[in-house]
Amino acid sequence: MLSHEQNEILTRVGKGTPMGNTMRRYWHPIALSTELPQPDGDPIRAKLLGETFVVFRDSNGKVGVMDELCLHRGASMALGRVEDGGIRCLYHGWKFDVSGKLLETPNHADPRVKERLHAKAYPVREQSGLIWTYIGPKEHEPVFREYAYDKVPSGQRILFKLVVKANYLQMWEGGTDSSHVSILHSNVTRPGWLAESGGAPPVNDMVNPAWDDMSPQLEIENTGFGFHYVGKRKSAQPGQSNIRLVPLFMPTGRIIEFPDFYTTVFDTPLDDETTASYLIDASDTRPLNLEDRLTRSGLREERFFKDSHFMASWDNQFHQDRQAMREKRSWSGFHGITQEDAVISTSMGPIYDRTTEHLVAADAAIVRLRQRLLDSVRLCESGQRPIGVDLHDLTQMRGFDKNIQEDESWKPHAAYHLEHYPVKD
């Protein structure tokens, strides 16, 4: 159980807050490349860590991220015209390039104002379909990271964004929680439930006999990027255990391993009560299809997912199918892992009060996640570098799902993480 003060530190990400200051020391995704599909297209208004920005692609294809409001009279630049190498405010025509340089001031002929003023623009990187920005102190700008999915051919990688009305930590903790997978997601993962209900999973490559063990033993190890843990379950094979390694990396990331692909997730705080989860699926062996992924995630229907936003809420009872639950056609009354996760996180309210919870052994990874976040805040406040902020090459960070002998240690199988990313904090 956390104290009220700790819960406030962990969940508040605005400018000047302890977690907000810490989060601003890292690069964050702010948009999908597909949201800016062509040069001189429409700009987008985007939030990140409680601040609002305009993001646009100029006529040369370069992306700019700037403070939303024009430095002249405060009109929103997200309403502006993107043209001829920059973005122009509608109000008085002031025009800026992606670096924030003031190019034109139609209502003021004196050229000296263009030399004196400069809009606040931020570093930008575009990589593997994501647009990233850094909005922290210039003197602390870290190296830009590379992930395992960056090494995969583009046809073997898909990505999408899910905006949910819930604090980032609710989403991240949900993704950290191992024991819920074979309970909440019974219709997709747990063979015992599927046999009892007479159902069949929509895609059967996620069903594993080990998921019938709903009380995994968790073992955890700190790493240079944050930590990793294994969920150890009984295997259907005599004398063996199933182990699933999950990396959790600062400031908002995790990797979930599946039989022939893996998902990297960034649960990015837009503000205290809204999260954009960026999900990148990558496979070392086969092409991936976005439509198939959205279908299996339960996000093909507009009542659940529209323009990247999760639409279900208490106002519509989350569209829960109680009849399917009564008939044992569905465990949860929902369909798809991502849909179920979003419903649960949203159901808690915008910011969950962790002072009222009662944790058990299966929650050990959630406890460690909070500890590592608080460690990062402590380091930042003491003038040191937050956890993992200087790591450039994260391509060796991967999980696994395999069987080992019951008396065998899992640590040698995960030793590559500590070899590449030793603990420094």
C-alpha positions in Angstrom: 0.0 0.0 0.0 1.3 3.4 -0.9 1.0 6.6 1.1 -1.1 9.5 -0.3 2.1 11.4 -0.8 3.7 8.6 -2.8 0.6 8.1 -4.9 0.7 11.8 -5.7 4.4 11.7 -6.6 3.9 8.7 -8.9 0.8 9.9 -10.8 1.2 13.7 -11.2 3.3 14.5 -14.3 2.7 18.2 -14.9 5.5 20.7 -15.1 7.3 21.3 -11.8 6.1 18.1 -10.2 8.7 15.5 -9.0 7.5 12.9 -11.6 6.9 15.5 -14.2 10.5 16.7 -13.8 11.8 13.2 -14.0 9.7 12.2 -17.1 11.0 15.3 -18.9 14.5 13.9 -18.8 13.6 11.2 -21.4 12.4 11.2 -25.0 8.7 10.4 -25.5 6.6 9.5 -28.5 4.1 12.3 -29.3 2.5 11.1 -32.5 2.4 8.3 -35.1 4.0 9.1 -38.4 0.7 8.2 -40.1 -0.9 11.2 -38.3 1.2 13.4 -40.5 1.1 11.5 -43.7 2.3 14.1 -46.2 4.3 17.3 -46.4 2.3 20.5 -45.8 -0.6 18.5 -44.4 -2.8 19.4 -41.5 -1.0 20.0 -38.2 -2.1 18.2 -35.1 -2.6 19.4 -31.6 -0.9 17.0 -29.2 -0.6 16.8 -25.4 2.4 15.4 -23.5 3.0 15.5 -19.7 0.3 18.1 -19.2 1.5 20.5 -21.9 0.0 21.1 -25.3 2.0 21.3 -28.6 1.5 21.7 -32.3 3.1 19.0 -34.4 3.4 19.5 -38.2 5.3 18.2 -41.2 6.8 20.9 -43.4 7.1 21.0 -47.2 10.5 19.2 -47.0 9.0 16.4 -44.9 10.6 17.5 -41.7 8.6 17.3 -38.5 8.3 20.2 -36.0 7.1 20.2 -32.4 6.4 23.6 -31.0 4.4 25.1 -28.1 0.8 25.3 -29.2 0.2 29.0 -28.7 1.7 31.6 -31.1 4.3 33.8 -29.3 2.7 36.9 -30.8 -0.9 36.9 -29.3 -1.4 33.4 -28.1 -3.6 32.0 -30.9 -3.4 28.2 -31.4 -0.9 27.2 -34.1 -2.8 24.0 -34.5 -5.3 26.1 -36.5 -2.5 27.4 -38.7 -1.5 26.9 -42.3 1.4 24.5 -43.1 3.0 25.9 -46.2 6.3 26.8 -47.9 8.7 25.4 -45.3 6.8 26.3 -42.2 3.6 26.9 -40.2 1.7 30.2 -40.3 -0.5 31.5 -37.6 -4.0 32.4 -38.9 -4.4 35.4 -36.6 -1.7 37.7 -38.0 0.2 35.5 -40.4 3.4 35.0 -38.4 5.3 32.1 -39.8 7.8 29.7 -38.2 10.0 26.9 -39.4 10.4 23.5 -37.6 13.2 25.0 -35.5 11.0 27.8 -34.2 12.7 30.5 -36.4 10.4 33.4 -37.1 10.3 33.7 -40.9 7.6 36.2 -41.6 5.6 38.9 -39.7 3.1 40.3 -42.3 1.6 42.8 -39.8 5.0 44.2 -38.8 7.5 45.4 -41.4 10.5 46.0 -39.1 12.8 42.9 -39.7 14.4 43.3 -36.3 11.5 41.5 -34.6 12.3 38.3 -36.6 15.9 38.5 -35.3 14.8 39.0 -31.7 12.0 36.5 -31.3 12.1 32.7 -31.6 9.3 30.2 -31.0 9.8 27.4 -28.5 10.5 24.3 -30.6 11.7 21.0 -29.4 14.1 18.3 -30.6 12.3 15.7 -32.9 13.2 12.3 -34.1 11.2 10.1 -36.4 11.9 6.4 -36.3 10.0 3.2 -37.2 6.7 5.0 -37.6 6.8 7.0 -34.4 7.5 10.7 -33.9 9.5 11.4 -30.7 10.3 14.6 -28.9 12.2 15.8 -25.9 10.7 18.6 -23.8 13.0 18.7 -20.9 16.0 20.9 -20.0 18.2 21.5 -23.0 21.4 20.8 -21.1 20.1 17.4 -20.0 19.0 16.1 -23.4 19.8 12.4 -23.5 20.8 10.2 -26.3 18.1 8.9 -28.6 17.3 5.2 -28.1 17.1 2.3 -30.5 14.9 -0.7 -29.7 14.8 -4.3 -31.0 11.8 -3.5 -33.2 13.9 -0.9 -35.1 15.9 -3.8 -36.5 12.9 -5.6 -37.9 11.9 -5.2 -41.6 9.0 -2.7 -41.9 6.7 -5.4 -43.2 7.2 -7.4 -40.0 6.3 -4.5 -37.8 3.0 -2.8 -37.1 2.0 -0.1 -34.6 -1.0 1.8 -33.3 -2.0 4.2 -30.6 -4.7 3.9 -28.0 -5.7 6.9 -26.0 -7.4 6.0 -22.7 -8.9 8.3 -20.0 -6.8 6.9 -17.2 -3.5 7.8 -15.5 -0.4 6.3 -17.2 0.5 4.3 -14.1 -2.8 2.4 -14.2 -2.1 1.3 -17.8 1.5 0.5 -17.0 0.7 -1.5 -13.9 -1.9 -3.4 -15.8 0.8 -4.4 -18.4 3.1 -5.3 -15.6 0.6 -7.6 -13.8 1.2 -11.3 -14.7 -1.5 -13.0 -12.7 -4.4 -11.2 -14.5 -3.5 -12.5 -17.9 -5.0 -16.0 -17.3 -8.0 -14.6 -15.5 -9.2 -11.3 -17.2 -8.1 -12.7 -20.6 -9.4 -16.2 -20.1 -11.2 -16.2 -23.5 -7.8 -15.8 -25.2 -5.3 -17.5 -23.0 -6.6 -20.1 -20.6 -7.3 -23.6 -22.0 -9.2 -24.7 -18.9 -11.8 -22.0 -19.3 -12.1 -22.5 -23.0 -12.7 -26.2 -22.5 -15.3 -25.5 -19.8 -17.1 -22.8 -21.9 -16.9 -24.9 -25.1 -15.4 -21.8 -26.8 -12.4 -21.4 -29.1 -10.0 -18.5 -29.0 -10.1 -16.1 -32.0 -6.4 -16.7 -32.5 -5.0 -19.8 -30.8 -1.3 -19.0 -30.7 -1.6 -17.3 -27.3 -3.2 -20.3 -25.6 -0.7 -22.1 -23.4 -1.4 -24.9 -20.9 0.7 -22.9 -18.3 -2.0 -20.2 -18.2 -4.2 -22.6 -16.3 -1.9 -21.8 -13.4 -3.4 -18.6 -12.2 -1.1 -18.0 -9.3 2.4 -17.5 -10.7 5.5 -17.2 -8.6 7.3 -14.0 -9.4 11.0 -13.5 -9.2 12.5 -10.0 -9.9 15.9 -8.6 -10.8 16.9 -4.9 -11.2 18.6 -4.0 -14.5 20.2 -0.8 -15.9 17.0 -0.1 -17.9 14.7 -0.7 -14.9 14.0 -4.3 -14.0 12.8 -7.6 -15.4 10.8 -10.4 -13.8 9.8 -14.0 -14.5 6.3 -15.4 -13.9 6.9 -19.0 -13.1 4.0 -21.4 -13.7 3.3 -25.1 -13.7 3.9 -26.6 -17.1 1.9 -29.4 -18.7 5.2 -31.2 -19.2 6.2 -33.3 -16.2 9.1 -32.0 -14.3 9.1 -28.6 -16.1 8.1 -25.1 -15.3 7.0 -22.4 -17.7 8.9 -19.1 -17.3 7.9 -15.8 -18.9 10.4 -12.9 -18.8 9.0 -9.4 -18.9 11.3 -6.4 -19.2 10.1 -3.1 -17.7 12.1 -0.1 -18.8 12.1 3.6 -17.7 10.2 5.8 -18.1 7.0 4.1 -19.4 7.9 0.9 -21.3 7.5 -2.8 -21.3 7.9 -5.8 -23.7 5.5 -8.7 -23.9 6.7 -11.8 -25.7 4.4 -14.0 -27.7 5.2 -17.2 -29.7 6.3 -15.6 -32.9 6.2 -11.8 -32.2 6.7 -9.4 -29.4 4.9 -6.2 -28.4 6.8 -3.1 -27.1 4.5 -0.7 -25.3 5.0 2.9 -24.3 2.3 4.1 -21.8 2.9 7.8 -22.4 1.2 10.3 -20.1 -0.6 13.0 -22.0 -1.7 14.6 -18.7 -2.5 13.3 -15.2 -5.8 11.7 -16.4 -5.0 10.6 -20.0 -2.6 8.1 -21.4 -1.5 7.3 -25.0 -0.4 3.8 -25.2 1.8 3.2 -28.3 1.9 -0.5 -29.2 4.5 -1.8 -31.6 4.3 -5.4 -32.7 7.4 -6.9 -34.3 8.3 -10.4 -35.6 11.7 -11.8 -36.4 10.1 -14.4 -38.7 6.9 -13.3 -40.4 4.9 -10.4 -41.8 2.3 -8.7 -39.5 -1.1 -7.3 -40.4 -2.6 -4.3 -38.5 -6.2 -5.2 -39.3 -5.7 -8.7 -37.8 -4.1 -7.1 -34.7 -6.9 -4.7 -34.2 -9.5 -7.5 -34.6 -7.8 -9.7 -32.0 -7.4 -6.7 -29.7 -11.2 -6.0 -29.8 -10.7 -2.6 -31.4 -12.3 -3.0 -34.8 -15.7 -1.6 -33.6 -16.1 2.2 -33.5 -18.0 2.0 -30.3 -14.7 0.8 -28.7 -12.0 2.5 -30.8 -12.2 5.6 -33.0 -9.4 7.9 -34.2 -7.0 6.2 -31.7 -9.3 6.9 -28.8 -10.9 4.3 -26.6 -14.6 5.1 -26.7 -16.2 2.8 -24.0 -16.9 4.3 -20.6 -19.3 4.0 -17.7 -21.7 6.2 -19.7 -22.4 3.1 -21.9 -21.5 0.5 -19.3 -18.4 -0.2 -21.4 -20.7 -2.2 -23.8 -20.2 -5.2 -21.6 -22.1 -8.3 -22.9 -23.6 -9.8 -19.7 -25.6 -12.3 -21.7 -22.4 -13.8 -23.1 -21.1 -14.0 -19.5 -24.2 -15.8 -18.3 -24.0 -18.3 -21.2 -20.2 -18.8 -20.5 -19.4 -17.6 -24.0 -17.2 -14.9 -22.5 -15.4 -14.6 -19.2 -15.5 -10.8 -19.0 -18.2 -9.8 -21.4 -15.5 -8.1 -23.5 -13.5 -9.2 -26.5 -9.8 -8.9 -27.0 -6.9 -8.4 -24.6 -6.4 -4.7 -25.4 -10.1 -4.0 -25.0 -10.2 -5.7 -21.7 -7.1 -3.9 -20.4 -8.5 -0.5 -21.4 -11.8 -1.2 -19.7 -10.2 -2.3 -16.4 -7.9 0.7 -16.3 -10.7 3.2 -17.1 -13.1 1.6 -14.6 -10.7 2.6 -11.8 -11.4 6.3 -12.4 -8.9 8.8 -13.9 -6.4 8.5 -11.0 -6.6 5.3 -8.8 -6.2 5.8 -5.1 -3.5 3.2 -4.1 -3.8 4.0 -0.4 -6.9 1.7 -0.3 -5.5 -1.5 -2.0 -4.4 -4.8 -0.4 -1.5 -6.3 -2.3 -0.5 -10.0 -2.5 2.5 -11.9 -3.6 1.3 -11.9 -7.2 1.6 -8.1 -7.2 5.4 -8.1 -6.5 6.3 -6.7 -10.0 3.9 -3.8 -9.5 5.5 -3.0 -6.2 9.0 -3.1 -7.9 7.7 -0.8 -10.7 6.7 1.8 -8.2 10.0 1.5 -6.3 12.0 2.0 -9.5 9.9 5.0 -10.5 10.5 6.5 -7.0 14.2 5.7 -7.4 14.3 7.6 -10.6 12.6 10.6 -9.0 15.1 10.5 -6.1 18.0 10.4 -8.5 16.6 13.3 -10.5 15.9 15.4 -7.4 19.5 14.8 -6.1 21.0 16.1 -9.3 21.8 12.6 -10.8 20.7 10.9 -14.0 17.4 9.0 -13.8 17.4 5.2 -14.4 18.4 4.2 -17.9 18.3 7.7 -19.3 21.8 7.3 -20.9 21.1 4.0 -22.6 21.2 4.3 -26.4 21.2 0.7 -27.6 18.2 -1.2 -26.2 18.1 -3.7 -29.0 19.2 -6.5 -26.7 16.3 -5.9 -24.4 13.8 -8.8 -25.0 11.6 -11.1 -23.1 11.0 -14.8 -23.5 8.4 -17.5 -22.8 9.9 -21.0 -22.4 9.9 -24.2 -20.4 12.8 -25.2 -18.1 13.3 -28.0 -15.6 11.6 -27.4 -12.3 14.9 -27.3 -10.4 16.6 -25.1 -13.0 17.3 -21.4 -12.3 15.8 -18.9 -14.8 18.6 -16.4 -14.2 21.1 -17.8 -16.7 18.5 -17.5 -19.4 18.1 -13.8 -18.7 21.7 -13.0 -18.0 22.0 -11.1 -21.3 20.2 -8.2 -19.8 22.6 -7.7 -17.0 25.5 -8.2 -19.4 24.3 -5.4 -21.7 22.5 -3.3 -19.1 24.2 -3.6 -15.6 22.6 -1.8 -12.7 24.2 1.5 -12.0 21.9 3.3 -9.6 
